[in-house]
Amino acid sequence: MEQCIGVFDSGIGGFTILAELRKLLPNENFFYYADSLNNPYGEKSDEKLFEITSNIVENLKSYGCKIIVIACNTATTRCIKYLRNKYSDIIFIGTVPAIKVACDHNFKNTLVMATPGTIDSERTNELVRDNKRADQNIYLVPCYGLAQAIEKKDTLKVKEILKNIFKDYKDKNIDSIVLGCTHYPFVKKEILEEMPTVALLDGASGVAKETKRQMELHSLLNKNNSLGKVKVYNSLEDNIAVLD
Ligand code: DGL
């Protein structure tokens, strides 16, 4: 079986990560598991997420994946420890909200948008504790329903949710917004309509760099120079498509 990198998310969100991975690792094969059937992850219990993500990992393993990129902040912050314990033969790369990036770049008032599951997680709160200086403010904002509205391409709903979220932060001199869910880069335009002066931060290029580093470290890089193939499985439609 051909070696390939597994990537998964609760639907289309992880394509924002896949795009960076393909730029950095053009010769690699990818198998992208879009779990639209179980979207949204952000409002599910840990037990349910453990079950869902274990099932995906089993699937990706059967496709020959030795390295799996969790292209989802919710699944990473809630399940990565569990998955690493359960599948010690797989290398897992996670995606977490770019809180460290915001702090390192000296932004003073950062709003972190993420699913309720990510906002509530120990990992997100650890990132704030470890990186925030006393002169910086970080506002953690659970965005109920937003990933689901993006998955369904419901622009009216997206705009309504964003208006509601930002109304309480217009007077807080917000200078950066962390897009702590991989679905959110798809609505950058709508976010900037509400908050035109902010810098938008996401973790996609960091995830791609870490994937490359781990592949080098474990000698997993594809040796031949031909362009890699990308297969996409969608759990809602139960079909596999091959991307160009
Ligand atoms: N795209 C995912 C994330 O980064 C999950 C969205 C959801 O299903 O709630 O958190």
Boltz pocket constraint, residues with backbone or C-beta under 6 A from the ligand:
constraints:
  - pocket:
      binder: B
      contacts: [[A, 9], [A, 10], [A, 13], [A, 14], [A, 38], [A, 39], [A, 40], [A, 41], [A, 42], [A, 43], [A, 71], [A, 72], [A, 73], [A, 74], [A, 75], [A, 115], [A, 118], [A, 147], [A, 148], [A, 180], [A, 181], [A, 182], [A, 183]]
      max_distance: 6.0
